[in-house]
Amino acid sequence: MTDAARLKGTVYVGGLDQAVTSQTLAEAFLPFGEIVDISLPKPELPSSTDLHRGFGYVEFELPHDAKEAIDNMDQSELYGRVIKVAAAKPQKESNEGLGSKTAVWEQEGYLAKYAVSEEDRRAAEQARFAANSRPEDPMQGLEGLDVAGPKPE
């Protein structure tokens, strides 16, 4: 199965109580379809007493099952807490976005979004040159100032 297909079949489950285990999630989401994998990310600090970070991922075999789970389980209650269930998003690379050690304008996402073709760059340069070569009229914008002195009342 490709990564894109796996992502379509995966749901994010947030707002989990620390008592929730992967077995609990399996029992809660089993009615919506065949579950392939359940993941509860561990805290980044090993000294933490938390079992997981308060969210998890449930991967279904079929993307349709994931949509059903989202439709039925979002804003429902599990262990006394309202949970958020949504489609999982792809994990960002560590060298992308804010907090990376790479300048924003050197990142692939920025280049893809704001890239300008060489042809457009040359056209913009020619337009700038043409605008700078025309002499500017020193009287431009002075219409209506034909009377000197204060305005009569």
C-alpha positions in Angstrom: 0.0 0.0 0.0 1.4 3.4 -0.9 2.0 6.1 1.7 -0.8 8.3 0.2 -3.3 5.4 0.5 -2.2 4.7 4.0 -2.6 8.3 5.0 -6.2 8.4 3.6 -7.1 5.4 5.8 -5.5 6.9 9.0 -7.3 9.1 11.5 -5.9 11.4 14.2 -7.5 11.0 17.6 -6.7 13.9 20.0 -7.6 14.8 23.6 -7.0 11.4 25.0 -6.9 10.7 28.7 -3.7 9.0 30.0 -5.8 5.9 30.9 -6.5 5.2 27.2 -4.4 2.4 25.7 -4.1 1.0 22.2 -6.5 -1.7 23.2 -9.1 0.9 24.3 -8.8 2.7 20.9 -9.1 -0.7 19.1 -12.3 -1.4 20.9 -13.7 2.1 20.3 -12.9 2.2 16.6 -13.5 -1.5 15.6 -17.2 -1.0 14.7 -16.1 1.2 11.8 -13.9 -1.3 10.0 -10.8 -3.5 10.0 -8.0 -1.8 11.9 -4.5 -2.2 10.5 -2.4 -0.3 13.1 -2.8 1.9 16.2 -0.1 4.2 17.4 0.1 6.3 20.6 3.3 8.4 20.4 5.4 8.5 23.5 6.5 11.7 25.3 9.7 13.3 24.0 11.1 13.4 27.5 12.0 9.9 28.8 11.6 11.1 32.4 7.9 11.9 31.9 5.4 9.7 33.7 2.9 10.1 30.9 2.2 6.9 28.9 1.5 8.8 25.7 1.3 12.4 24.5 -2.5 12.7 24.6 -3.1 11.8 21.0 -2.9 8.8 18.7 -3.4 7.4 15.2 -5.7 4.7 14.1 -5.1 3.2 10.6 -7.9 1.5 8.8 -7.6 -0.9 6.0 -10.1 1.1 3.8 -10.2 4.9 3.5 -14.0 4.7 3.6 -13.8 3.2 7.1 -11.6 6.1 8.3 -14.2 8.6 7.0 -17.0 6.7 8.9 -14.9 6.8 12.1 -14.4 10.6 11.7 -18.1 11.2 11.1 -19.2 9.2 14.1 -16.5 9.7 16.7 -15.5 13.4 16.3 -16.5 15.3 19.4 -17.6 12.1 21.2 -16.6 11.2 24.8 -14.0 8.7 25.8 -13.0 8.2 29.4 -14.8 11.4 30.4 -13.0 13.6 27.8 -14.3 14.9 24.5 -12.0 13.6 21.7 -11.1 15.2 18.4 -11.1 12.8 15.4 -9.9 14.0 12.1 -8.1 12.9 9.0 -4.3 12.4 9.7 -2.0 14.9 8.0 1.4 14.0 6.5 4.3 14.4 8.9 6.4 17.5 8.2 10.1 17.0 7.6 12.3 18.5 10.3 13.9 20.8 7.7 10.6 22.4 6.6 8.6 25.2 8.2 9.2 27.2 11.3 11.8 25.9 13.7 14.0 24.4 11.0 17.6 25.2 10.6 17.1 26.0 6.9 16.1 29.5 5.7 12.5 29.7 4.6 13.3 30.8 1.1 15.6 27.7 0.6 12.9 25.2 1.6 11.2 23.0 -1.0 7.7 24.0 0.0 8.5 27.8 -0.3 10.2 27.3 -3.7 7.3 25.3 -5.0 4.8 27.9 -3.9 6.7 31.1 -4.9 8.9 29.9 -7.7 9.1 32.3 -10.7 10.1 31.1 -14.1 13.0 32.7 -15.9 10.7 34.0 -18.6 8.6 35.9 -16.0 11.7 37.2 -14.3 13.0 38.7 -17.6 9.6 40.2 -18.4 9.5 41.9 -15.0 13.0 43.2 -15.4 12.2 44.7 -18.9 9.1 46.4 -17.4 11.1 47.9 -14.6 13.7 49.1 -17.1 11.0 50.7 -19.3 9.4 52.4 -16.3 12.8 53.9 -15.2 13.7 55.1 -18.7 10.6 57.4 -19.0 11.2 60.8 -17.6 8.7 61.6 -14.9 6.5 64.7 -15.3 7.3 67.1 -12.4 3.8 68.6 -12.7 2.0 65.3 -12.3 -0.5 65.4 -9.4 -0.7 69.2 -9.1 -4.0 69.5 -10.9 -6.4 71.9 -9.1 -3.6 73.9 -7.5 -3.9 76.8 -9.9 -4.6 79.4 -7.1 -1.9 80.4 -4.7 -2.4 81.4 -1.1 -5.0 80.5 1.6 -8.4 79.3 0.6 -11.1 82.0 0.8 -13.8 81.4 3.4 
